[in-house]
Amino acid sequence: MTAKQPMVEERKKRDSSFSLFFQKNSIYKVIGLLVIFVFFLLPVLRLVFLSFVDDGAVTLQYYTEILREPATWKTVQNTLVIVAGSTILALALGVFFSWIVAYVQLSGKRAMQLFIFLPFVIPSYITTLAWTQFFSASGPVNAMLSWLPGSLEAPNLYSIGGIILLLGISHYPLVYLFTVNVFRKIPRELEEAAATSGLSRKRALWKVVLPLALPGIASGGLIAFLSNLDNFGIPAFLGTPANIRVLSTYIYEQVVGFGPSAFSRAAVLSVILGVIALVGTVFQWFLLRRSRVNETNRSDSTPRIHLSAGKQKLLEISLWTFLLVTSLMPLITMGALSLISAYGVPFNLENLSLRNYEYVFLTDSKPLSALSNSLQLAFFTMLLCLVLGTAMAYLRFKHPDWSTKAAELFMTIPFALPGTVFALCMIFMWLEPVPGWNPGIYGTVWILFIAYATRFLVLQVRGSYTAFLQIDPSMEEAARTSGAVGWVKWRRILLPLLFPGILSGALLVFLMALTELTVSSLLWSSGSETVGVVIFGYEQAGYSTYSTAFSTVLVLGILLGGGLFMLLGKLWDRKVLKTK
Amino acid sequence: MIKVNNVSKKYGSFTALHSIDLEIEDGEFIAVLGPSGCGKTTLLKLLAGFMGPTDGTIEMDDKVLASTKRVLPPEKRNIGMVFQSFALWPHMTVAEHVKFPLSYHPNKIKEGKKELQERIGDVLKLVGLDALADRYPSELSGGQKQRVALARAIAPLPNLLLMDEPLSALDVELRMEMRKEIQKLHRETEASIVFVTHDQGEALAIADKIVVMNQGRIEQIAPPEVLYTRPETEFVATFVGKCNLVKGQWQNDRFVPAIDPKNVWPDLGVADSFKKSGIYPVRPEQFLLMSAENDGLQGVVSFVQYQGHEIHYTVEVGEETWTIHESVFASRFNTGDVVGISLKNAPIQNESLVPN
């Protein structure tokens, strides 16, 4: 190798200029926190405040009124039964699947994972619609049962049991998501140590594996619990026809009922719902009080349990049957039944037509304008969250102190609140942001935009934060010692590395905003209908065939988008990150 | 020339650095040596500008780089840095890694495209990567990745090259090879180098001057051989030279071990601080093991470890346990043997230290 001595003489003695370094930047922190407080926490405080106020005077009148009504207690009872049942179902399914996927040797685990996530990607009200078609008089379940001897009938989904089933199936992917990596991170040595200490596999599972997985199971359980409590679509679609109310639908009825005290009554019910959510959160904290999580353990995804070939086949077949029946079949049924000309007629060639699609997309003007509204809302929500959420995640990552932690906590509140409660908060906050001044946000599409952005921002923050955690800090340090600063550093180094992680966060925000129902159902106004609101409207008016047609198109769109995203992710990994 | 003046760094109530003073001459190769948690990485990060000092200043060529009020960020300092994990960007080729600082560093190439390409070629040739210019990091071996990291750091000819345990991610064979590579780069770029390591062998082999750190303080600054043969603190004696700290009394440059006052050892260059505290630091290879009938201290061999090129004995002498390294060519002893121990009369470079 040739020595390049002349290089040395070239070395320049640089003039170094000073840049101001703000060691005392608490003033920015306070301003930032104040803005976040106004957008994320103040609405909730105003809701709680309003439940105690009547005509400017503090009163407990609404509380005593509502707590005396038997309807309230019946609703609370329904809520508790349904939430408990569906949480147990979601936990059982979620933990079972995550344990099997994490530990047992199976082929096609990746495909299996995709199907587990399917009910999570499809909005729950569409899943419900699909299941009602699946179990309907002309659906495949009844057709099969009629072949069997005896007068068997498909179980009635319009019941507490039906609501529990649908909630459980919609939310077990959340439990799966929270537990599968916890299982993988339990070092296999711990199981081996249990075995050499004389424990059988079964006892090791109870004594070692499950206690270690408890943190993941408990957080998955909490998320399932909150989602079940929050869910509006399923109890609205299945409970309303059967006169079964839960708190989220009851609050909705109060608001759309427009009594003189509708908002105050709804506020009181929201506080009750909030208290139940809080009790669940405290319970989870209580469970986790003594457990220690070892974050440094590496995730180990090679199978630990090998079954004989026959048993493995049997297990695979039963798992796939379950997944196909619970996730894909109802959707296919819905798609097929959307093609029949009238509700209730048998499914055969003569009755097939595109009449429903023709009505939804050509005759009725609402679905198309709702689709356009939802797409625009979702796009701009995604864009805003992408920028603000990633900036917040970066601050949280670079300065993990009390201020950024508090900011993130504030941002979590709108997402953690039940949707109906959050929608009420938005009304109270933006109807008159400053008492006596109505800027006309409520009753336009703007309130939906503000609501979506505040509700879903935390998803982007978490997604981008995870992306930041996954790149080594030295990547950025290397860029800085090479002289890159500001936009160059982001464009050349950070963004290419962060892109997949940030994009999946953005996509989640987009999807959630596109198919949102709960918040929209209380905040929409004429001209600002969203996709969820239109489907809900058809369903309430009894036009099941129209709602299935519209839902089918949505599902196809979502699946297409998801497929494209996965393809894009693979291409990015291969072309840009050069992974093999 | 870089001056670190009275620099302290606190993280909350924990003090990572206690009033550090250090001078780095132009072109000097300094190794900062210490166990993990001694503050060496904190010192490096302060030199790089990733954070500011709680107290004190850092100057480069009479300009203040960092004080408690102002910190010049790394991208405005004339530095290069090699990271422990290499920190290669997975989406850039080898040539792009070298081009990056040439486009953005304070010393960036302002001339035309041709000069830039020439320079990239020169740097890649210097580290021996000219054939792999279009490869991505995922297509390189560990040693090649290390060379890319070096090339990126030296490309803009920084005044100061910082290296954060750059060899610790490599296997032993490769580490030896890269030591030479780094020495060669130092010769050819003449940059000042601050090389952080916890491996005393690496520091002794590679540096002009070693800074030994412990618990946020500098224990001793000296050239490798002086540091090894004339440690000034107990920490340096045990961490660098693996010395046995023999207790006894100093009487006019002669040492009488407490265990057996019949023996008298000459002063083979012991620092005054040890003389004051009545300690003779003896490196394992300074001892001579003999059969028991000879003169010297009596001890019992408790462990024997064969190392290939030498044999490590653990010997119980009175209350103390000493480690003694003997050549494989010397006479052998077994566990349980009673042995006589004396001091080898190693040649001393500084004649004035030899007692007459």
Interface residues (C-beta under 8 A of the other chain):
Chain A: M1 T2 A3 K4 Q5 M7 V8 E10 R11 K12 K13 R14 S16 S17 F18 S19 L20 F21 Q23 D472 S474 M475 E477 A478 A479 R480 T481 S482 G483 A484 V485 V488 K489 R492 I493 P496 L497 V576 L577 K578 T579 K580
Chain B: A48 F50 G52 M60 D61 K63 L65 K69 R70 V71 L72 P73 P74 E75 K76 R77 N78 I79 G80 M81 F83 Q84 S85 A87 L88 W89 P90 H91 F100 P101 Y104 H105 P106 N107 K108 D122 K125 L126 G128 Y136 P137 S138 E139 R152 A153 P156 L157 N159 L162 R187 E188 T189 E190 A191
